[in-house]
């Protein structure tokens, strides 16, 4: 969103004459800002995917630990019942 506003502001400033740069330079700056935005979105999506994978791995590990705890508790109960 910030990049889009920057591009619009750049073009408006050029149109009203506040900045004195060529249209070619204006377009180059707009393209650069667009590329920066696209890269930012791609990096954010990669980070989201990485966080999701990490969360999934942690969730699986917690499930494994819960299963191990349940098994240990069951063995303790079984020993108590066996020992009377």
C-alpha positions in Angstrom: 0.0 0.0 0.0 2.8 2.4 0.8 4.5 1.7 -2.5 1.3 2.4 -4.4 0.8 5.7 -2.6 4.5 6.6 -3.3 4.0 6.0 -7.0 0.8 8.1 -7.1 2.5 10.8 -5.2 5.5 10.7 -7.5 3.3 11.1 -10.6 1.2 13.8 -9.0 4.3 15.8 -8.0 5.6 15.5 -11.5 2.2 16.6 -13.0 1.9 19.7 -10.8 5.5 20.6 -11.4 6.8 20.2 -7.8 9.6 17.9 -9.0 11.5 18.5 -12.2 12.4 15.1 -13.5 11.7 13.5 -16.9 8.8 11.2 -17.5 11.3 8.4 -18.3 12.9 8.8 -14.8 9.4 9.0 -13.3 8.5 5.7 -14.9 11.8 4.1 -13.9 11.3 5.1 -10.3 7.7 3.7 -10.5 9.0 0.4 -11.8 11.7 0.2 -9.2 9.1 0.9 -6.5 6.9 -1.8 -8.0 9.7 -4.4 -8.0 10.5 -3.6 -4.4 6.8 -4.2 -3.5 6.7 -7.5 -5.4 9.9 -8.6 -3.7 8.4 -7.7 -0.3 5.2 -9.7 -1.0 7.3 -12.7 -2.2 9.5 -12.5 0.9 6.4 -12.2 3.2 4.8 -15.3 1.6 8.0 -17.3 2.0 8.2 -16.3 5.6 4.5 -17.2 6.1 5.2 -20.6 4.6 8.2 -21.1 6.8 6.3 -20.2 9.9 3.5 -22.6 8.9 5.9 -25.4 8.4 7.6 -24.7 11.7 4.2 -24.5 13.5 3.2 -27.9 11.9 6.5 -29.5 13.1 6.0 -28.2 16.6 2.4 -29.4 16.6 3.5 -32.9 15.5 6.2 -32.9 18.2 3.7 -31.9 20.9 1.3 -34.6 19.7 4.2 -37.2 20.0 5.1 -36.0 23.5 1.4 -36.1 24.6 1.2 -39.7 23.3 4.4 -40.6 25.1 3.1 -39.1 28.4 -0.2 -41.0 28.0 1.7 -44.2 27.4 3.9 -43.6 30.5 0.9 -42.8 32.6 -0.8 -46.0 31.4 2.3 -48.1 32.3 2.3 -46.5 35.8 -1.4 -47.4 36.3 -0.8 -50.9 35.0 2.1 -51.4 37.5 0.0 -50.1 40.4 -2.8 -52.5 39.5 -0.4 -55.4 39.1 1.3 -54.6 42.4 -2.0 -54.2 44.1 
